[in-house]
Amino acid sequence: TGLDHYVGQEKIWTYKGWQNLSFPTGSVRGVPTTLWTYYHAGIMENTDPETAERIQESVDKGWMPLYPSERDDGNRPDPSVMFCWRGNYFNQAKGNIAVEEELWPKLDLVVDINFRMDSTALNSDIVLPTASHYEKHDLSVTDMHTYVHPFTPAVEPLGESKTDWQIFRELAAKIQEVAEERGVEPVEDRKFDREIDLQSVHDDYTRDWLDDEPGALAEDKAAAEFILEHSEESNPEGSDEQLTFDDIEEQPRRILDTGDHWTSDVEDGEAYTPWKDYVQEKN
């Protein structure tokens, strides 16, 4: 809906740039974490029967995706590996004791990417130390104002810490290396009717898909620059104005325009107010 107010969820204002970076081959329909926890932590068993019936119906009919997917024989396996990133799942998951007693025993491996030793990290098999806010290049996105703020490293990541972008890049590199050694064939993605080639997963991760430039997005700052370059808010179509990472590092800048997923225009000297396109312009 807009900015300058808090609604419980952070707004990704540079949406199209983020989307092109994260999902270059098309959107991925994710699994709601609450549903996943309800199902795999046994919370459904203590849910109101009618509600549980409706949830089960939506899962069976594919209205709400749930992973692991059903096998060809109709059985749904338990999850065996869990990666946690950007959240304290063990503490925040709506399930508490059920998560510890029902879900955790099903998992063979729990990996936590974290700069805190929180309860998820304490209950993980592997903790990958990540850089904190002032140890990396990144973009600060908030729905509380219309300015673009960067994260820049004031100090180098401590110890063996790496940035989030570097961690996923290194994981992709190792997966690609092992897949090449073993001659792993492309994996069929039945839900999206495509194949996932693990022998090129690192190259795909660092490639600029729009310009087909290999290795262009290997570094954090390049990924942030890509988002700014391909977002209407920071690089308006048909305009000579453009915000680069160096620009916002020098001084935080206000977004230049709004894309087609916004409901008002940005006006100089005024706070952003949503719904003007509908209420005032009658669009």
C-alpha positions as CSV (number, residue, x, y, z in Angstrom):
1,T,0.0,0.0,0.0
2,G,2.7,2.5,0.7
3,L,5.3,3.9,3.0
4,D,5.6,6.1,6.2
5,H,3.6,3.7,8.3
6,Y,4.2,0.3,9.8
7,V,1.9,-2.6,9.0
8,G,3.8,-5.5,10.5
9,Q,5.6,-6.5,7.3
10,E,8.6,-4.8,5.6
11,K,8.0,-3.3,2.2
12,I,10.4,-4.1,-0.6
13,W,10.2,-0.9,-2.5
14,T,12.9,-1.9,-5.1
15,Y,10.7,-4.9,-5.9
16,K,11.4,-5.5,-9.6
17,G,15.2,-5.3,-9.1
18,W,15.0,-7.7,-6.2
19,Q,12.7,-10.0,-8.1
20,N,15.0,-10.1,-11.2
21,L,18.0,-10.9,-8.9
22,S,16.2,-13.5,-6.8
23,F,14.0,-15.2,-9.3
24,P,15.5,-14.6,-12.8
25,T,13.7,-17.6,-14.4
26,G,10.3,-16.8,-12.8
27,S,8.7,-16.5,-9.4
28,V,8.9,-19.4,-7.0
29,R,5.8,-20.2,-4.9
30,G,7.1,-20.6,-1.4
31,V,5.7,-22.4,1.6
32,P,4.1,-20.3,4.4
33,T,6.2,-21.0,7.4
34,T,3.2,-21.3,9.7
35,L,1.6,-24.0,7.5
36,W,4.9,-25.8,7.3
37,T,5.3,-25.8,11.1
38,Y,1.7,-26.7,11.7
39,Y,2.1,-29.7,9.5
40,H,5.5,-31.1,10.4
41,A,5.5,-30.2,14.1
42,G,2.3,-32.0,14.7
43,I,0.3,-28.9,15.7
44,M,-2.5,-29.9,13.3
45,E,-3.4,-32.7,15.7
46,N,-4.3,-30.1,18.4
47,T,-6.1,-27.7,16.0
48,D,-9.8,-27.3,15.8
49,P,-11.1,-30.3,13.7
50,E,-12.9,-28.1,11.2
51,T,-9.8,-25.8,10.7
52,A,-7.5,-28.8,10.4
53,E,-9.9,-30.3,7.8
54,R,-9.8,-27.2,5.7
55,I,-6.0,-26.9,5.9
56,Q,-5.6,-30.6,4.9
57,E,-8.0,-30.1,2.0
58,S,-6.0,-27.1,0.7
59,V,-2.8,-29.1,1.0
60,D,-4.3,-32.1,-0.8
61,K,-5.7,-30.0,-3.6
62,G,-2.4,-28.0,-4.0
63,W,-3.9,-24.7,-3.0
64,M,-1.2,-24.2,-0.4
65,P,2.1,-25.8,-1.4
66,L,3.9,-27.9,1.2
67,Y,7.3,-29.5,1.1
68,P,8.7,-32.1,1.0
69,S,6.3,-32.9,-1.9
70,E,4.3,-36.1,-2.1
71,R,6.0,-39.0,-3.8
72,D,4.5,-40.8,-6.7
73,D,3.0,-43.4,-4.3
74,G,1.1,-40.7,-2.4
75,N,3.3,-40.7,0.7
76,R,4.8,-37.4,2.0
77,P,8.2,-37.8,3.6
78,D,9.3,-35.9,6.7
79,P,11.7,-33.1,6.2
80,S,15.3,-34.1,6.9
81,V,17.4,-31.0,6.4
82,M,16.6,-27.4,7.5
83,F,18.4,-24.2,6.8
84,C,17.6,-21.2,8.9
85,W,18.5,-17.7,7.8
86,R,17.5,-14.2,9.0
87,G,15.4,-15.3,11.9
88,N,15.3,-17.2,15.2
89,Y,13.0,-20.0,14.0
90,F,13.3,-22.1,17.1
91,N,12.1,-19.2,19.3
92,Q,9.7,-17.5,16.9
93,A,7.9,-20.5,15.3
94,K,4.3,-20.8,16.5
95,G,4.7,-24.2,18.2
96,N,7.3,-23.9,20.9
97,I,7.5,-27.3,22.6
98,A,6.0,-29.0,19.6
99,V,8.8,-27.7,17.4
100,E,11.4,-29.1,19.9
101,E,9.7,-32.4,20.6
102,E,8.0,-33.2,17.2
103,L,9.9,-31.4,14.4
104,W,13.5,-31.4,15.6
105,P,13.8,-35.3,15.9
106,K,12.7,-35.6,12.3
107,L,15.7,-33.5,11.1
108,D,19.0,-35.1,10.3
109,L,20.7,-31.8,9.8
110,V,20.0,-28.2,11.0
111,V,22.1,-25.4,9.6
112,D,21.8,-21.9,10.9
113,I,23.2,-18.8,9.2
114,N,23.5,-16.3,12.0
115,F,25.5,-13.6,13.7
116,R,23.9,-14.3,17.0
117,M,24.2,-17.4,19.2
118,D,20.4,-17.5,19.7
119,S,18.2,-20.5,20.5
120,T,18.1,-21.6,16.9
121,A,21.9,-21.5,16.7
122,L,22.2,-23.4,20.1
123,N,20.0,-26.1,18.7
124,S,21.6,-26.4,15.3
125,D,24.2,-28.9,14.1
126,I,26.1,-26.3,12.1
127,V,26.3,-22.5,12.6
128,L,27.7,-20.5,9.7
129,P,28.8,-17.2,11.1
130,T,27.5,-14.3,9.0
131,A,28.5,-10.7,8.8
132,S,26.4,-8.2,10.7
133,H,24.9,-5.0,9.4
134,Y,28.1,-2.9,9.5
135,E,30.4,-5.6,8.0
136,K,28.9,-5.8,4.5
137,H,27.4,-4.0,1.5
138,D,23.6,-4.2,1.4
139,L,20.5,-2.2,0.9
140,S,18.4,-1.0,3.9
141,V,14.7,-1.4,3.0
142,T,12.0,0.0,5.3
143,D,8.4,1.0,5.0
144,M,8.9,3.9,7.5
145,H,10.3,6.4,5.0
146,T,11.0,6.9,1.3
147,Y,14.8,7.1,1.4
148,V,17.4,4.6,0.2
149,H,20.0,3.7,2.8
150,P,23.0,1.5,2.2
151,F,24.8,-0.9,4.6
152,T,28.6,-0.5,4.2
153,P,31.4,-2.3,6.0
154,A,32.8,-0.2,8.8
155,V,35.0,-3.2,9.7
156,E,35.8,-6.5,8.1
157,P,33.7,-9.5,9.1
158,L,35.0,-11.0,12.3
159,G,36.8,-14.3,12.4
160,E,35.5,-16.7,9.8
161,S,32.3,-14.8,9.2
162,K,31.2,-14.2,5.6
163,T,28.4,-12.1,4.2
164,D,25.0,-13.7,3.5
165,W,25.7,-13.4,-0.3
166,Q,29.2,-14.9,0.1
167,I,27.8,-17.8,2.2
168,F,25.2,-18.8,-0.4
169,R,27.8,-18.3,-3.2
170,E,30.2,-20.7,-1.5
171,L,27.5,-23.3,-0.8
172,A,26.5,-23.1,-4.5
173,A,30.2,-23.5,-5.5
174,K,30.6,-26.6,-3.4
175,I,27.3,-28.1,-4.7
176,Q,28.4,-27.5,-8.3
177,E,31.9,-29.0,-7.6
178,V,30.5,-32.2,-6.1
179,A,27.8,-32.4,-8.8
180,E,30.4,-32.2,-11.6
181,E,32.6,-34.8,-9.9
182,R,29.7,-37.2,-9.6
183,G,28.2,-36.4,-12.9
184,V,24.8,-35.6,-11.3
185,E,22.1,-35.2,-14.0
186,P,19.7,-32.3,-13.9
187,V,16.9,-32.7,-11.3
188,E,13.3,-32.5,-12.5
189,D,11.2,-29.8,-10.8
190,R,7.8,-31.3,-11.2
191,K,5.9,-28.4,-9.8
192,F,7.4,-25.8,-12.3
193,D,8.0,-28.1,-15.2
194,R,11.7,-27.4,-15.5
195,E,15.1,-28.9,-14.7
196,I,17.6,-27.8,-12.0
197,D,21.1,-28.3,-13.2
198,L,23.3,-28.7,-10.1
199,Q,26.4,-28.7,-12.3
200,S,25.9,-25.0,-13.0
201,V,24.2,-23.8,-9.8
202,H,27.1,-21.5,-8.8
203,D,27.5,-20.1,-12.3
204,D,23.8,-19.4,-12.4
205,Y,24.0,-17.7,-9.0
206,T,26.7,-15.3,-10.0
207,R,25.4,-14.6,-13.6
208,D,23.6,-11.5,-14.6
209,W,20.7,-13.2,-16.3
210,L,19.3,-10.0,-17.9
211,D,22.6,-9.2,-19.7
212,D,23.8,-12.8,-19.8
213,E,27.1,-11.8,-18.2
214,P,28.9,-14.6,-16.3
215,G,30.3,-13.8,-12.8
216,A,28.9,-10.3,-12.8
217,L,27.1,-10.7,-9.5
218,A,29.7,-12.5,-7.6
219,E,30.1,-9.8,-5.0
220,D,27.6,-8.2,-2.6
221,K,28.0,-4.7,-3.8
222,A,27.3,-5.8,-7.4
223,A,24.1,-7.6,-6.3
224,A,22.9,-4.4,-4.6
225,E,23.8,-2.3,-7.6
226,F,21.8,-4.7,-9.8
227,I,18.8,-4.2,-7.7
228,L,19.1,-0.4,-7.9
229,E,19.7,-0.5,-11.7
230,H,16.6,-2.6,-12.4
231,S,14.1,-0.9,-10.1
232,E,11.8,1.9,-11.3
233,E,12.2,3.6,-7.9
234,S,16.0,4.1,-8.4
235,N,16.3,4.1,-12.1
236,P,13.0,5.5,-13.7
237,E,12.3,4.6,-17.3
238,G,12.8,7.5,-19.6
239,S,14.6,9.6,-17.0
240,D,18.2,10.8,-16.9
241,E,18.2,10.4,-13.1
242,Q,19.5,7.2,-11.6
243,L,20.6,6.2,-8.1
244,T,23.7,4.1,-7.8
245,F,25.2,2.5,-4.7
246,D,27.9,5.1,-4.6
247,D,25.2,7.8,-4.7
248,I,23.4,6.5,-1.6
249,E,26.7,5.8,0.1
250,E,27.6,9.4,-0.2
251,Q,24.3,10.5,1.1
252,P,20.9,8.7,1.6
253,R,18.6,9.6,-1.3
254,R,14.9,9.6,-1.7
255,I,13.3,7.2,-4.2
256,L,12.9,8.9,-7.6
257,D,9.7,7.4,-8.8
258,T,7.1,4.7,-8.1
259,G,6.6,1.5,-10.1
260,D,3.3,0.1,-11.2
261,H,3.0,-1.8,-7.9
262,W,2.5,1.4,-6.0
263,T,-0.7,3.3,-5.5
264,S,0.5,6.9,-5.5
265,D,3.3,9.0,-7.1
266,V,6.3,10.4,-5.2
267,E,5.9,14.2,-4.8
268,D,8.7,16.6,-3.9
269,G,8.4,17.9,-0.3
270,E,5.5,15.7,0.6
271,A,5.3,12.4,2.6
272,Y,4.2,9.5,0.5
273,T,0.4,8.9,0.9
274,P,-1.0,5.6,-0.5
275,W,-4.2,5.1,-2.6
276,K,-4.1,8.5,-4.4
277,D,-4.4,6.8,-7.7
278,Y,-7.7,5.4,-6.7
279,V,-9.1,8.1,-4.4
280,Q,-8.0,11.3,-6.1
281,E,-7.1,10.3,-9.6
282,K,-9.9,7.7,-9.9
283,N,-7.6,5.3,-11.8
